[in-house]
């Protein structure tokens, strides 16, 4: 065994996969003293090698013996398989021999079975042939004696038996018999028809009713064609007199005598029930087919009459009232037929929400002839609406004897939609196609006119009054909201009745937006009422000497009065607004309006010193705190102000801060003012920078140097906007102007071009709707838009089509923006969620 420094090494080291002999030798002979063990190591290696050789030899011998045994076993398995296949083959041969033996044994039995089946078929055929010939001879005799009850039963048997011999018609005798049966069927058909004709002509139906009823059994046996021939003859016979009377006489066939047609047929149905119903089997539904024939003929008559009426050359046109009267009678007649012949009573057609899913039997059976002429009816409805709208305009907004309610609406709005509902019901009876779509356009047109000529008219000024009465404004706002929600319902009702392919053409969304625009205008009027009451406070602010203030104290005296007026008016107005959505809209508009008004009044207070600007900033903070309480003025103590409203107030009021913070910086050193402007205002406009200088009272001769310094610093600033939205629309006047504010938008500070005259408020609203809307969709009420000579919109006949279109479009835009602005406090604006927290 190998040793290392005299220590034997394990053989496992030699078995290692990564065995390195050099490393092993170095380990064994690590120094010179180990060289003396070389012979012993060599002997140990040779001994170990011999042991390995012996192990290998033993393994080779064992493997050889194992291979021989495997070969022997494979040979034995092959031999067993050969023997198994041979046995299987022997079994198959014996099975085949057995099958042949059985087939030989049962061949005679199979032949006997086939013979038996053939014999059975032959006997059955002969028996059926005998029955057929016997029944045929009997049928011939019964037909000659007109014993129709027996004929009907026997004829069915003959036809059924004859069906079994279709495959034997190549046999002459069978073919002859088949022809004889067919001839007998034709003879029976002609004989029954002849009997009917003779009996009806002689008027002996009552005496021969049983014979005719039995003959119908024969027609039933003859098949559908024979039955249809008899029913057609009967219908033509019964309607012959009707056609002669009403087609051959212009007077009797005119639309004036339409009731005579229906009365005649009702008598005919009565005659059928009393005399003829017992003749025909109920399954034939002869009375229903008779009614269908009458309706088809009458429909063709009406089409011809109406066509002639439209082609008249004597100048007379078709009377719309007569057309509607005839159409109503026709619809009533169709409904009476429907009730008579339908299996189940259908729902009332007058119910807008009811739609019968069952197919109508007589729906439009006759009234279809009137449909091409329903445009005259639609035109008549349009004329009627055209006359109604001016009467609504002339009516007082509220009857004198009616007590005001914050939830009430203008009576004319409910009357208008009731008229729409009745008209829609009538049109749905007449047509659910293109005429109903045309009617929806008529509805849309006069909804626009109602919004423009009635609701906005009530928001106009009153003689001797600054603004419309508060209760009237609330009524207009409630009515606009009611019309907005009802328009959506009306659209759904029309879509539920109109044909599927026309549903895409029904759209009252623009009318909804127009009414929302009226609601926005009403809210704006409410804001204007508060503004007018606050004018003395603004006048006090403008009369204050802001350049001579020496120190900042408590809030200015005008602030307390201003908040007093705002809260007093707002408390009264919010007490009358029942929906939280409109209360929130009023407060939002009020805050935005007074924020803009504050900026506009700052422009009229120049010059403003640094102390004055600081005082104004303090005043604006007090105003902001006061505005935050508006929405909860009438709420229970401890009520939480919605977070959304607080955010809106903060956004509206903080836009004042950049202007006042810039004015707080002294003009000396000039670099400080320029840097403050670039930080707070942050635009590139020289004009706007000069406005700051004017507000601070910087002399004209000192301004060029400051402007040059501003231009130099501006050059080093990147990404500055060209103009500031706060200062750009602000115009600095050379002297103080009147005590009110001429124009206040919602998205920018207004220019002060003139004094607002509250006596022309209504005209201003109309002009604002015609001229456009601002960012949040409230009309810009400027004196330039509403001069004292503005023509009243009470003269719709004098308004051009273009002006009306622009007004309606601007009203829709107002409504769209107003509704979008209200999206932050939940639900679709104008809905019924008035009690929900508007700030969520």
NORLINNOR-V434618 format. One record per residue. N is the residue number from 0. RES is the residue in one small letter. PSI is psi in degrees with one decimal (NA if undefined). Layout:
# NORLINNOR-V434618
n = (N;N)
res = (RES;RES)
psi = (PSI;PSI)
This chain:
# NORLINNOR-V434618
n = (0;1;2;3;4;5;6;7;8;9;10;11;12;13;14;15;16;17;18;19;20;21;22;23;24;25;26;27;28;29;30;31;32;33;34;35;36;37;38;39;40;41;42;43;44;45;46;47;48;49;50;51;52;53;54;55;56;57;58;59;60;61;62;63;64;65;66;67;68;69;70;71;72;73;74;75;76;77;78;79;80;81;82;83;84;85;86;87;88;89;90;91;92;93;94;95;96;97;98;99;100;101;102;103;104;105;106;107;108;109;110;111;112;113;114;115;116;117;118;119;120;121;122;123;124;125;126;127;128;129;130;131;132;133;134;135;136;137;138;139;140;141;142;143;144;145;146;147;148;149;150;151;152;153;154;155;156;157;158;159;160;161;162;163;164;165;166;167;168;169;170;171;172;173;174;175;176;177;178;179;180;181;182;183;184;185;186;187;188;189;190;191;192;193;194;195;196;197;198;199;200;201;202;203;204;205;206;207;208;209;210;211;212;213;214;215;216;217;218;219;220;221;222;223;224;225;226;227;228;229;230;231;232;233;234;235;236;237;238;239;240;241;242;243;244;245;246;247;248;249;250;251;252;253;254;255;256;257;258;259;260;261;262;263;264;265;266;267;268;269;270;271;272;273;274;275;276;277;278;279;280;281;282;283;284;285;286;287;288;289;290;291;292;293;294;295;296;297;298;299;300;301;302;303;304;305;306;307;308;309;310;311;312;313;314;315;316;317;318;319;320;321;322;323;324;325;326;327;328;329;330;331;332;333;334;335;336;337;338;339;340;341;342;343;344;345;346;347;348;349;350;351;352;353;354;355;356;357;358;359;360;361;362;363;364;365;366;367;368;369;370;371;372;373;374;375;376;377;378;379;380;381;382;383;384;385;386;387;388;389;390;391;392;393;394;395;396;397;398;399;400;401;402;403;404;405;406;407;408;409;410;411;412;413;414;415;416;417;418;419;420;421;422;423;424;425;426;427;428;429;430;431;432;433;434;435;436;437;438;439;440;441;442;443;444;445;446;447;448;449;450;451;452;453;454;455;456;457;458;459;460;461;462;463;464;465;466;467;468;469;470;471;472;473;474;475;476;477;478;479;480;481;482;483;484;485;486;487;488;489;490;491;492;493;494;495;496;497;498;499;500;501;502;503;504;505;506;507;508;509;510;511;512;513;514;515;516;517;518;519;520;521;522;523;524;525;526;527;528;529;530;531;532;533;534;535;536;537;538;539;540;541;542;543;544;545;546;547;548;549;550;551;552;553;554;555;556;557;558;559;560;561;562;563;564;565;566;567;568;569;570;571;572;573;574;575;576;577;578;579;580;581;582;583;584;585;586;587;588;589;590;591;592;593;594;595;596;597;598;599;600;601;602;603;604;605;606;607;608;609;610;611;612;613;614;615;616;617;618;619;620;621;622;623;624;625;626;627;628;629;630;631;632;633;634;635;636;637;638;639;640;641;642;643;644;645;646;647;648;649;650;651;652;653;654;655;656;657;658;659;660;661;662;663;664;665;666;667;668;669;670;671;672;673;674;675;676;677;678;679;680;681;682;683;684;685;686;687;688;689;690;691;692;693;694;695;696;697;698;699;700;701;702;703;704;705;706;707;708;709;710;711;712;713;714;715;716;717;718;719;720;721;722;723;724;725;726;727;728;729;730;731;732;733;734;735;736;737;738;739;740;741;742;743;744;745;746;747;748;749;750;751;752;753;754;755;756;757;758;759;760;761;762;763;764;765;766;767;768;769;770;771;772;773;774;775;776;777;778;779;780;781;782;783;784;785;786;787;788;789;790;791;792;793;794;795;796;797;798;799;800;801;802;803;804;805;806;807;808;809;810;811;812;813;814;815;816;817;818;819;820;821;822;823;824;825;826;827;828;829;830;831;832;833;834;835;836;837;838;839)
res = (x;x;x;x;x;x;x;x;x;x;x;x;x;x;x;x;x;x;x;x;x;x;x;x;x;x;x;x;x;x;x;x;x;x;x;x;x;x;x;x;x;x;x;x;x;x;x;x;x;x;x;x;x;x;x;x;x;x;x;x;x;x;x;x;x;x;x;x;x;x;x;x;x;x;x;x;x;x;x;x;x;x;x;x;x;x;x;x;x;x;x;x;x;x;x;x;x;x;x;x;x;x;x;x;x;x;x;x;x;x;x;x;x;x;x;x;x;x;x;x;x;x;x;x;x;x;x;x;x;x;x;x;x;x;x;x;x;x;x;x;x;x;x;x;x;x;x;x;x;x;x;x;x;x;x;x;x;x;x;x;x;x;x;x;x;x;x;x;x;x;x;x;x;x;x;x;x;x;x;x;x;x;x;x;x;x;x;x;x;x;x;x;x;x;x;x;x;x;x;x;x;x;x;x;x;x;x;x;x;x;x;x;x;x;x;x;x;x;x;x;x;x;x;x;x;x;x;x;x;x;x;x;x;x;x;x;x;x;x;x;x;x;x;x;x;x;x;x;x;x;x;x;x;x;x;x;x;x;x;x;x;x;x;x;x;x;x;x;x;x;x;x;x;x;x;x;x;x;x;x;x;x;x;x;x;x;x;x;x;x;x;x;x;x;x;x;x;x;x;x;x;x;x;x;x;x;x;x;x;x;x;x;x;x;x;x;x;x;x;x;x;x;x;x;x;x;x;x;x;x;x;x;x;x;x;x;x;x;x;x;x;x;x;x;x;x;x;x;x;x;x;x;x;x;x;x;x;x;x;x;x;x;x;x;x;x;x;x;x;x;x;x;x;x;x;x;x;x;x;x;x;x;x;x;x;x;x;x;x;x;x;x;x;x;x;x;x;x;x;x;x;x;x;x;x;x;x;x;x;x;x;x;x;x;x;x;x;x;x;x;x;x;x;x;x;x;x;x;x;x;x;x;x;x;x;x;x;x;x;x;x;x;x;x;x;x;x;x;x;x;x;x;x;x;x;x;x;x;x;x;x;x;x;x;x;x;x;x;x;x;x;x;x;x;x;x;x;x;x;x;x;x;x;x;x;x;x;x;x;x;x;x;x;x;x;x;x;x;x;x;x;x;x;x;x;x;x;x;x;x;x;x;x;x;x;x;x;x;x;x;x;x;x;x;x;x;x;x;x;x;x;x;x;x;x;x;x;x;x;x;x;x;x;x;x;x;x;x;x;x;x;x;x;x;x;x;x;x;x;x;x;x;x;x;x;x;x;x;x;x;x;x;x;x;x;x;x;x;x;x;x;x;x;x;x;x;x;x;x;x;x;x;x;x;x;x;x;x;x;x;x;x;x;x;x;x;x;x;x;x;x;x;x;x;x;x;x;x;x;x;x;x;x;x;x;x;x;x;x;x;x;x;x;x;x;x;x;x;x;x;x;x;x;x;x;x;x;x;x;x;x;x;x;x;x;x;x;x;x;x;x;x;x;x;x;x;x;x;x;x;x;x;x;x;x;x;x;x;x;x;x;x;x;x;x;x;x;x;x;x;x;x;x;x;x;x;x;x;x;x;x;x;x;x;x;x;x;x;x;x;x;x;x;x;x;x;x;x;x;x;x;x;x;x;x;x;x;x;x;x;x;x;x;x;x;x;x;x;x;x;x;x;x;x;x;x;x;x;x;x;x;x;x;x;x;x;x;x;x;x;x;x;x;x;x;x;x;x;x;x;x;x;x;x;x;x;x;x;x;x;x;x;x;x;x;x;x;x;x;x;x;x;x;x;x;x;x;x;x;x;x;x;x;x;x;x;x;x;x;x;x;x;x;x;x;x;x;x;x;x;x;x;x;x;x;x;x;x;x;x;x;x;x;x;x;x;x;x;x;x)
psi = (135.6;149.4;153.6;115.7;42.1;-4.6;123.5;141.7;148.6;146.5;-18.0;-27.3;-34.4;-21.0;-1.7;142.7;-38.0;35.4;128.4;110.9;-33.6;-45.3;-38.8;-43.5;-40.9;-32.6;-36.5;-45.7;74.4;-22.8;-179.3;-26.6;-19.6;-6.6;-22.3;-15.1;9.1;-44.4;-41.7;-36.6;-40.5;-42.5;-40.0;-38.5;-40.8;-38.7;-41.8;-36.7;-41.1;-40.5;-40.7;-39.9;-41.0;-41.8;-41.4;-41.9;-42.4;-40.5;-39.4;-44.1;-43.7;-38.7;-37.0;-45.2;-39.3;-40.6;-39.7;-40.2;-40.8;-43.0;-41.3;-42.9;-39.8;-42.6;-41.2;-39.1;-41.1;-42.5;-41.3;-39.0;-42.6;-43.4;-38.1;-43.7;-37.2;-42.5;-40.6;-42.1;-40.6;-40.2;-41.0;-41.8;-41.8;-37.2;-41.8;-44.0;-40.1;-42.0;-42.0;-38.8;-43.0;-40.9;-40.5;-35.0;-34.4;0.0;-43.5;-36.8;-41.6;-42.8;-37.0;-38.2;-43.3;-40.5;-40.1;-44.3;-43.6;-40.1;-39.4;-44.7;-40.3;-42.8;-40.3;-43.7;-43.0;-39.1;-43.4;-37.6;-41.0;-42.9;-39.1;-47.0;-39.1;-47.4;-36.9;-46.0;-40.9;-39.4;-37.6;-43.4;-42.1;-34.3;-36.6;-32.7;2.6;40.7;79.4;-29.9;-48.4;-36.6;-41.8;-45.8;-44.5;-35.0;-39.4;-41.5;-41.9;-43.7;-39.9;-42.3;-38.5;-26.9;-25.9;-15.5;17.1;-34.9;-5.0;14.6;-9.8;-16.7;132.5;-44.8;-41.7;-41.8;-41.3;-45.0;-39.4;-41.1;-38.2;-40.3;-43.4;-41.8;-40.2;-37.6;-43.6;-40.3;-41.9;-42.4;-49.4;-37.9;-43.4;-43.3;-39.7;-40.5;-43.1;-46.4;-45.6;-45.3;-41.3;-35.9;-42.3;-11.2;30.4;35.2;-41.6;-38.8;-31.2;25.5;-39.7;-39.1;-43.8;-39.4;-39.2;-33.5;-26.8;-26.7;-36.2;-42.6;-35.5;-41.7;-30.7;-19.3;-178.7;-39.3;-44.1;-42.1;-43.4;-37.3;-43.0;-42.3;-41.5;-43.7;-42.1;-44.8;-44.3;-38.5;-44.1;-31.1;1.6;-44.2;-41.1;-44.1;-37.1;-40.5;-47.7;-14.5;-27.9;-2.9;117.7;-37.7;-46.6;-31.1;1.0;168.2;-24.8;-26.7;29.3;-31.3;-29.4;-35.8;-49.7;-33.9;-39.3;-43.8;-33.1;-37.4;-36.1;-42.6;-35.5;-41.4;-40.6;-46.2;-37.9;-34.5;-35.0;-16.2;-31.5;-14.4;-46.6;143.8;143.8;-30.2;-18.0;-23.5;49.3;-38.8;-36.7;-41.7;-34.9;-41.6;-39.4;-43.0;-41.0;-45.0;-42.3;-45.9;-41.9;-39.9;-42.6;-38.2;-44.9;-37.6;-43.4;-42.0;-44.9;-37.0;-42.9;-37.8;-36.5;-19.6;7.7;140.3;1.2;8.0;-10.8;136.3;168.6;128.2;117.4;-40.7;-41.1;-40.3;-45.1;-38.4;-45.7;-40.9;-38.9;-42.0;-38.3;-43.3;-40.2;-40.1;-42.6;-39.2;-36.6;-39.5;-38.7;-44.6;-33.1;-40.5;-13.5;146.7;-41.1;148.0;130.7;160.5;159.4;135.9;-14.6;-15.0;116.7;-34.4;-8.1;130.4;113.0;123.1;-15.8;144.1;138.1;137.3;-46.5;16.6;124.0;20.8;-37.0;-39.2;-14.2;-28.6;-25.9;-17.5;-42.1;-17.0;8.8;-13.1;-30.8;-38.2;-42.2;-40.6;-38.7;-36.8;-37.9;-41.1;-39.7;-42.3;-38.0;-27.9;-26.2;-42.8;-46.8;-33.8;-36.6;-36.0;-35.2;-18.4;149.1;149.5;-28.0;130.9;143.0;-32.1;3.4;131.5;139.8;140.2;134.9;-18.3;-7.6;161.7;168.3;133.0;-35.6;-28.8;-43.2;-36.0;-40.1;-46.7;-27.4;-41.2;-41.7;-42.4;-46.3;-43.0;-39.9;-40.5;-44.8;-44.7;-36.0;-31.5;-37.0;-44.6;139.8;18.5;-132.1;-29.3;-37.7;-36.9;-39.1;-39.0;-37.1;-35.3;-37.3;-43.4;-47.5;-41.4;-46.5;-16.4;-41.2;-42.8;-35.5;-42.3;-42.2;-49.6;-18.9;-61.9;-48.2;-28.1;-37.5;-16.2;-3.8;169.9;156.4;146.6;126.1;4.7;146.7;-43.8;164.2;153.4;147.4;-42.2;-36.0;-40.9;-41.7;-42.2;-43.0;-42.8;-45.0;-40.9;-41.3;-40.5;-42.0;-45.5;-37.2;-49.0;-35.4;-30.5;-42.4;-40.8;-40.3;-41.3;-42.3;-38.8;-43.5;-43.4;-29.6;-17.3;-26.2;159.5;152.7;-41.2;-12.2;-1.8;-32.6;-18.3;-6.5;113.9;114.1;21.6;-39.2;-32.9;-37.9;-44.0;-35.7;-43.2;-33.7;-32.4;-37.7;-42.1;-39.8;-41.6;-38.3;-42.4;-39.8;-34.1;-40.2;-41.0;-39.2;-34.8;-40.4;-40.8;-42.7;-38.7;-22.9;3.4;-40.3;-34.8;-40.9;-37.8;-39.4;-38.2;-43.4;-27.7;-7.1;139.1;85.8;-18.2;-11.7;7.8;135.3;-26.4;161.2;126.0;-147.6;-175.4;151.6;159.1;-33.2;-24.2;-43.8;-43.7;-39.6;-47.7;-33.8;-47.7;-42.9;-48.3;-36.2;-49.2;-41.6;-38.9;-42.1;-44.1;-46.7;-26.4;-20.1;-12.2;118.1;-24.3;131.5;-30.6;-42.2;-31.9;-43.6;-40.8;-42.1;-46.9;-42.6;-46.9;-38.9;-45.9;-46.0;-41.5;-47.6;-26.0;-44.2;-37.9;-36.7;-43.8;-42.2;-37.8;-30.7;-39.6;-23.6;0.0;8.3;151.6;150.2;123.3;174.7;-39.0;-40.3;-41.1;-38.4;-38.6;-40.6;-38.3;-40.0;-42.0;-40.5;-33.8;-40.8;-42.1;-41.6;-43.1;-37.1;-38.6;-31.5;-18.2;-5.8;-45.5;-19.5;22.9;-39.6;10.4;170.3;150.7;138.1;4.1;143.0;133.0;131.1;139.8;-35.2;-37.9;-41.5;-40.0;-39.7;-42.4;-42.8;-41.9;-40.2;-39.8;-30.0;-13.7;-14.0;-27.6;-45.1;-38.3;-48.2;-35.9;-33.8;-39.8;-20.1;-18.3;132.9;152.3;-6.2;122.0;147.2;-27.8;-32.4;-43.0;-42.1;-45.9;-38.7;-38.9;-45.6;-30.0;-48.3;-46.8;-54.1;56.4;178.0;6.2;122.4;-36.1;-44.7;-36.5;-38.1;-31.2;-39.6;-42.5;-41.1;-41.2;-34.4;-9.5;23.0;133.5;151.4;-39.7;-19.2;-9.4;-37.7;-40.1;-41.6;-36.7;-41.2;-40.7;-38.7;-42.1;-37.0;-45.1;-33.7;-34.4;-28.6;-7.4;132.2;159.2;26.7;138.4;159.3;-41.4;144.3;132.9;-15.1;-44.2;-27.2;-47.3;-5.3;128.4;126.5;117.6;156.5;-19.5;168.1;144.8;-167.4;173.2;6.0;176.1;131.6;-33.7;124.4;113.4;-176.3;-14.3;-8.0;161.8;132.5;162.1;150.7;85.4;-14.0;179.8;136.1;129.4;107.8;-15.3;-13.4;33.9;-47.4;-43.9;-35.0;-39.9;-45.0;-43.5;-38.2;-41.4;-34.2;-37.7;-27.7;-173.6;158.8;-164.7;-41.0;6.6;19.9;141.9;141.6;105.9;92.9;151.8;-29.3;-27.3;-20.0;71.8;163.8;-22.0;14.8;133.9;134.9;139.5;7.9;-5.0;76.0;-25.5;-22.1;-5.5;128.7;159.7;-34.8;-43.5;-43.3;-41.7;-43.7;-40.3;-46.5;-41.2;-40.7;-34.8;-41.5;-41.7;-39.6;-47.0;-41.6;-47.7;-38.4;-43.1;-38.1;-39.8;-24.3;-0.4;-15.5;-10.7;34.3;134.8;165.2;132.6;139.1;5.8;-164.7;17.0;47.6;-20.6;0.8;156.9;116.4;-9.6;-4.6;NA)
